[in-house]
Amino acid sequence: MAEPKDRYFLIEYLVIAAVIFTATSLYFEESAQESNDLELISLTGTIELSTRDSMDTFGLQNFKTGAIANLNLSVNSIQVPECATCTTTTSGNMLHGEIIITELFDFENRLGRVEGNLNFTHLLTFSSSQYVITEQVYFHWSAGDIESSWKLTLNHDPPRWLPKYDINTLFVETELGLESRAGPELLIKSPSTNQRIIHACLPDSFLCKSSSPDALLIANYGPVQEEILVSDSMEWYLHNLSNYSHANIMDSFADELLPLENSIPNQYGFTPWPEPELVNASTYLIEDQDTRILPLSIWFNSIDLTPIQIDLFGQSVVYMKNESYSVYNILNSDGSMKVGLVIY
């Protein structure tokens, strides 16, 4: 079984296509807006895809590492319309725009170029006491014949608390700017109140330094905009899987990411469809350990966005598959769903 560190890298690259710019509401949204009424409105810059995993995330398995991703992304605050009888509220951020990948060489040294569009949404559902009880993440990357989509639901029990931090608490102030305290090197420079320049390294880019970074990003801030209304979050349906004989299969993604133990008979699982038409299913116990990760959290914090919190513990993992998609569940001992992931 892989060490936990390796699993962290794998889940980080599940969201690397959104890299620093994925995520959600501000760590210190209220205090930031009270002081200057600014919010993140765009993210531009370049990322050198210096690692194999970062290339593969963009569907570039047949190309050498070292391509350059040029970002031109807009950020909007979003809100699910309030329900008169509900005790919860749901809001978040949507990031969308163009990514052009250049300096793209295949293994025969032919030069190529990819132009694609990214659409990324992160919704948080808050209880009446303002704790996060659910996170929803939607991702779609399209570049000609290369296309990738996934949807992730995270149910937090107990609910997740979002403390209000100032950026100076999370980073160390130096003569060069604000630097990361630990993890991949990251340097933040603020030439003005409405802009940050971020020098950052990818998680396993061991030779990278903030003085010669993998990523050079410009985060622009502007007046608070009117929130965009979106439809309600994704619903998950319970299915009886006892009629599916245990297939004893698990792809490398889940096998490397999750601390799996022995396989057990299928009982039930959750999918986003009432009638999923599954081809096979398998269920595994999870090792008894608490593993919680916040992928690329230092990148998110650098632009005042909240990292996604993924709890990789529970009683069992259920893997379901048909011809078009794969579904993963992490289930609690009471049968409730902790994590639901669909990869198309």
C-alpha positions as CSV (number, residue, x, y, z in Angstrom):
1,M,0.0,0.0,0.0
2,A,1.3,3.4,-0.9
3,E,2.3,5.8,1.8
4,P,-0.2,8.6,2.6
5,K,2.1,11.2,1.0
6,D,1.6,9.5,-2.4
7,R,-2.2,9.5,-2.0
8,Y,-2.1,13.2,-1.3
9,F,-0.3,13.9,-4.5
10,L,-2.9,11.9,-6.5
11,I,-5.8,13.8,-5.1
12,E,-4.0,17.1,-5.6
13,Y,-3.8,16.4,-9.3
14,L,-7.5,15.5,-9.4
15,V,-8.0,19.2,-9.0
16,I,-4.7,20.5,-10.5
17,A,-6.6,21.5,-13.7
18,A,-8.2,24.1,-11.5
19,V,-4.9,24.5,-9.6
20,I,-4.8,27.6,-7.3
21,F,-7.9,29.0,-8.9
22,T,-10.4,26.4,-7.8
23,A,-12.4,26.7,-4.7
24,T,-14.9,28.7,-2.9
25,S,-15.9,31.4,-0.6
26,L,-13.3,33.6,1.1
27,Y,-11.5,32.6,4.3
28,F,-12.2,36.1,5.6
29,E,-14.9,37.2,3.3
30,E,-16.7,39.5,5.8
31,S,-13.6,41.3,7.1
32,A,-12.1,41.7,3.6
33,Q,-15.3,43.2,2.2
34,E,-15.8,45.5,5.1
35,S,-12.3,47.0,4.7
36,N,-12.1,47.6,0.9
37,D,-15.2,46.0,-0.8
38,L,-13.0,43.9,-3.1
39,E,-13.3,40.4,-4.3
40,L,-11.4,38.1,-6.7
41,I,-12.6,38.8,-10.2
42,S,-10.0,37.2,-12.5
43,L,-6.9,35.1,-12.6
44,T,-4.3,35.2,-15.4
45,G,-0.8,34.0,-15.9
46,T,1.1,30.9,-16.8
47,I,1.9,27.5,-15.4
48,E,4.7,25.3,-16.6
49,L,3.4,21.7,-16.5
50,S,6.7,20.4,-15.2
51,T,5.5,17.1,-13.8
52,R,3.9,14.0,-15.4
53,D,0.8,14.2,-13.2
54,S,0.1,17.9,-14.2
55,M,0.3,17.0,-17.9
56,D,-1.9,13.9,-17.5
57,T,-4.6,16.0,-15.7
58,F,-5.1,18.0,-18.9
59,G,-5.3,14.8,-20.9
60,L,-1.8,15.2,-22.3
61,Q,-0.5,11.7,-21.6
62,N,1.0,11.4,-25.1
63,F,3.2,14.5,-24.7
64,K,6.4,15.4,-22.9
65,T,6.4,17.4,-19.7
66,G,7.2,21.1,-19.8
67,A,4.3,22.5,-21.7
68,I,3.0,25.9,-20.8
69,A,-0.6,26.5,-19.7
70,N,-1.7,30.2,-20.3
71,L,-4.7,31.1,-18.1
72,N,-7.3,33.8,-18.7
73,L,-10.0,33.1,-16.2
74,S,-13.0,35.0,-14.7
75,V,-14.4,34.5,-11.2
76,N,-18.0,35.0,-10.2
77,S,-19.8,34.6,-6.9
78,I,-22.8,32.4,-7.2
79,Q,-25.9,31.7,-5.1
80,V,-28.6,29.0,-5.0
81,P,-32.0,30.7,-4.6
82,E,-33.1,30.7,-1.0
83,C,-35.8,28.2,0.0
84,A,-38.6,29.7,2.2
85,T,-38.8,26.5,4.4
86,C,-35.1,25.6,4.4
87,T,-32.7,26.2,7.3
88,T,-29.6,26.1,5.1
89,T,-28.1,28.5,2.5
90,T,-25.9,27.6,-0.5
91,S,-23.3,29.8,-2.2
92,G,-19.9,29.6,-3.7
93,N,-17.8,30.6,-6.7
94,M,-17.6,29.8,-10.4
95,L,-14.4,30.1,-12.4
96,H,-14.5,29.9,-16.1
97,G,-12.5,30.9,-19.2
98,E,-9.8,29.9,-21.7
99,I,-6.6,28.0,-21.2
100,I,-4.1,27.8,-24.0
101,I,-1.4,25.2,-23.8
102,T,1.8,25.9,-25.8
103,E,5.3,24.4,-26.0
104,L,3.6,21.1,-26.4
105,F,6.0,18.4,-27.8
106,D,5.0,14.8,-28.4
107,F,7.5,11.9,-28.0
108,E,8.5,12.4,-31.7
109,N,9.3,16.0,-30.9
110,R,6.4,17.4,-33.0
111,L,5.3,20.8,-31.7
112,G,1.6,21.2,-30.9
113,R,-0.9,23.6,-29.2
114,V,-4.2,23.1,-27.4
115,E,-6.9,25.6,-26.8
116,G,-9.5,24.7,-24.2
117,N,-12.2,26.0,-21.9
118,L,-12.4,25.4,-18.2
119,N,-15.6,25.6,-16.1
120,F,-15.3,25.1,-12.4
121,T,-17.9,25.6,-9.7
122,H,-17.6,25.1,-5.9
123,L,-20.7,25.4,-3.8
124,L,-20.9,25.3,0.0
125,T,-24.1,24.6,2.0
126,F,-24.1,26.3,5.4
127,S,-26.2,25.4,8.4
128,S,-28.2,28.0,10.3
129,S,-25.1,28.3,12.6
130,Q,-22.9,29.0,9.6
131,Y,-21.0,25.7,9.6
132,V,-20.3,24.0,6.3
133,I,-22.4,20.7,6.0
134,T,-21.9,20.0,2.3
135,E,-19.5,20.9,-0.5
136,Q,-20.2,20.4,-4.2
137,V,-17.5,20.7,-6.8
138,Y,-18.3,20.6,-10.6
139,F,-15.4,20.5,-13.1
140,H,-15.5,20.5,-16.9
141,W,-12.4,20.8,-19.2
142,S,-12.9,20.8,-23.0
143,A,-10.3,21.1,-25.7
144,G,-11.3,19.7,-29.0
145,D,-11.1,15.9,-28.7
146,I,-9.8,16.1,-25.2
147,E,-12.6,16.4,-22.6
148,S,-12.8,15.7,-18.9
149,S,-15.7,16.1,-16.4
150,W,-16.2,15.2,-12.8
151,K,-18.6,16.0,-10.0
152,L,-17.7,15.7,-6.3
153,T,-20.0,15.9,-3.2
154,L,-18.5,16.1,0.3
155,N,-20.8,15.7,3.3
156,H,-19.3,17.0,6.5
157,D,-20.4,15.3,9.8
158,P,-19.5,17.0,12.1
159,P,-19.8,20.2,10.0
160,R,-16.8,22.0,8.8
161,W,-15.8,25.2,10.6
162,L,-14.3,28.1,8.5
163,P,-12.2,30.3,10.7
164,K,-11.6,33.9,9.6
165,Y,-7.8,34.2,9.0
166,D,-5.8,37.2,7.7
167,I,-3.4,36.3,5.0
168,N,-0.5,37.6,7.1
169,T,-1.3,34.8,9.6
170,L,-1.0,32.1,6.9
171,F,2.2,33.4,5.3
172,V,5.5,34.8,6.6
173,E,6.4,38.4,5.7
174,T,9.8,38.8,4.2
175,E,11.6,41.5,2.3
176,L,10.5,39.8,-1.0
177,G,6.8,39.6,0.0
178,L,4.7,37.0,1.8
179,E,6.2,33.5,1.6
180,S,4.7,30.1,2.4
181,R,5.5,28.7,5.9
182,A,5.7,25.1,4.7
183,G,5.1,22.8,1.7
184,P,5.7,23.9,-1.9
185,E,7.4,27.3,-2.2
186,L,5.1,30.2,-2.9
187,L,5.7,33.9,-2.9
188,I,3.0,36.7,-2.9
189,K,3.8,40.2,-4.0
190,S,1.1,43.0,-3.8
191,P,2.0,45.9,-6.1
192,S,-1.5,47.4,-5.3
193,T,-4.6,46.8,-3.2
194,N,-6.4,45.2,-6.2
195,Q,-3.7,42.9,-7.4
196,R,-1.5,40.1,-6.2
197,I,1.4,38.5,-8.2
198,I,2.0,34.9,-7.1
199,H,5.1,32.8,-7.7
200,A,4.3,29.2,-7.0
201,C,5.7,25.6,-7.3
202,L,3.7,22.5,-8.0
203,P,3.6,20.0,-5.1
204,D,6.2,17.4,-6.4
205,S,8.3,19.7,-8.5
206,F,11.3,19.2,-6.3
207,L,13.8,21.5,-8.1
208,C,11.4,24.4,-8.3
209,K,12.0,27.6,-6.3
210,S,9.8,30.7,-5.9
211,S,12.6,32.7,-7.5
212,S,12.2,30.4,-10.6
213,P,8.6,29.1,-10.2
214,D,6.4,26.7,-12.1
215,A,3.6,29.2,-12.0
216,L,3.4,33.0,-12.3
217,L,-0.1,34.1,-11.7
218,I,-1.9,37.5,-11.4
219,A,-4.9,37.7,-9.2
220,N,-7.1,40.8,-9.8
221,Y,-9.6,42.1,-7.3
222,G,-12.5,44.5,-8.0
223,P,-15.7,45.8,-6.5
224,V,-18.1,43.1,-5.2
225,Q,-20.4,42.0,-8.1
226,E,-24.0,40.8,-8.0
227,E,-24.1,37.1,-7.4
228,I,-25.2,34.8,-10.2
229,L,-28.1,32.5,-9.4
230,V,-27.6,28.8,-10.2
231,S,-29.7,25.7,-9.8
232,D,-29.8,23.6,-6.7
233,S,-27.0,21.2,-5.9
234,M,-26.8,17.6,-7.2
235,E,-28.9,14.9,-5.7
236,W,-27.6,11.4,-4.9
237,Y,-29.9,8.3,-5.2
238,L,-29.6,5.2,-3.1
239,H,-29.3,1.9,-5.0
240,N,-29.5,-1.7,-3.9
241,L,-26.3,-3.4,-5.2
242,S,-26.9,-6.9,-3.8
243,N,-27.8,-8.3,-7.2
244,Y,-24.3,-7.4,-8.5
245,S,-21.8,-10.1,-7.8
246,H,-18.6,-8.6,-6.4
247,A,-16.4,-7.8,-9.5
248,N,-13.2,-7.5,-7.4
249,I,-12.1,-4.5,-9.5
250,M,-10.8,-1.1,-8.5
251,D,-9.0,1.2,-10.8
252,S,-5.6,2.6,-9.9
253,F,-7.1,6.0,-8.9
254,A,-9.0,4.7,-5.9
255,D,-6.5,1.9,-5.1
256,E,-3.7,4.4,-4.7
257,L,-5.8,7.2,-3.1
258,L,-7.7,5.2,-0.5
259,P,-6.4,2.9,2.3
260,L,-8.4,-0.1,1.2
261,E,-8.6,-3.5,3.0
262,N,-10.5,-6.6,2.0
263,S,-13.4,-6.7,-0.4
264,I,-16.9,-7.4,1.0
265,P,-20.2,-8.3,-0.6
266,N,-22.1,-5.4,-2.3
267,Q,-25.0,-3.9,-0.4
268,Y,-25.8,-0.5,-1.7
269,G,-24.3,2.7,-3.2
270,F,-25.3,6.2,-4.3
271,T,-25.2,7.7,-7.8
272,P,-26.6,11.0,-9.2
273,W,-29.1,9.1,-11.4
274,P,-32.4,7.3,-10.4
275,E,-31.6,4.4,-12.9
276,P,-27.8,4.3,-13.5
277,E,-27.6,1.1,-15.6
278,L,-24.5,-0.1,-13.9
279,V,-22.2,-2.7,-15.5
280,N,-20.5,-3.8,-12.3
281,A,-19.8,-2.9,-8.7
282,S,-17.4,-3.7,-5.9
283,T,-17.1,-2.8,-2.2
284,Y,-14.1,-2.6,0.1
285,L,-13.5,-1.9,3.7
286,I,-11.3,1.1,4.6
287,E,-8.4,1.0,7.0
288,D,-9.3,2.4,10.4
289,Q,-7.5,5.8,10.2
290,D,-8.5,9.4,10.0
291,T,-7.1,11.1,6.9
292,R,-8.1,14.6,6.0
293,I,-6.5,16.6,3.2
294,L,-6.9,20.0,1.7
295,P,-5.4,19.8,-1.8
296,L,-3.1,22.6,-2.8
297,S,-4.3,24.6,0.2
298,I,-1.3,27.0,0.1
299,W,-2.3,28.0,-3.5
300,F,-5.9,28.7,-2.5
301,N,-4.9,30.7,0.5
302,S,-2.7,32.9,-1.6
303,I,-5.7,34.4,-3.4
304,D,-8.1,34.4,-0.4
305,L,-10.0,31.3,-1.4
306,T,-11.0,28.4,0.8
307,P,-9.3,25.0,0.1
308,I,-11.6,22.0,-0.5
309,Q,-11.5,19.7,2.5
310,I,-11.7,16.0,1.6
311,D,-12.2,13.4,4.4
312,L,-10.8,10.0,3.3
313,F,-12.2,8.0,6.1
314,G,-15.3,6.0,6.8
315,Q,-16.3,2.3,6.8
316,S,-16.3,1.3,3.2
317,V,-15.7,2.3,-0.4
318,V,-18.1,1.5,-3.2
319,Y,-17.0,1.6,-6.8
320,M,-19.6,1.5,-9.6
321,K,-19.2,1.7,-13.3
322,N,-21.0,1.7,-16.6
323,E,-19.9,2.4,-20.2
324,S,-19.8,6.2,-19.7
325,Y,-18.7,7.0,-16.2
326,S,-17.2,5.7,-12.9
327,V,-18.8,6.4,-9.5
328,Y,-17.0,6.3,-6.1
329,N,-18.6,6.4,-2.7
330,I,-17.1,6.6,0.8
331,L,-19.8,5.4,3.2
332,N,-20.1,5.8,7.0
333,S,-20.9,3.0,9.3
334,D,-24.6,4.0,9.3
335,G,-24.8,3.8,5.5
336,S,-24.8,7.5,4.8
337,M,-22.6,8.9,2.1
338,K,-19.5,10.9,3.2
339,V,-18.0,11.3,-0.3
340,G,-19.5,10.9,-3.8
341,L,-17.4,11.3,-6.9
342,V,-18.4,10.8,-10.6
343,I,-15.8,10.8,-13.3
344,Y,-17.1,11.0,-16.9
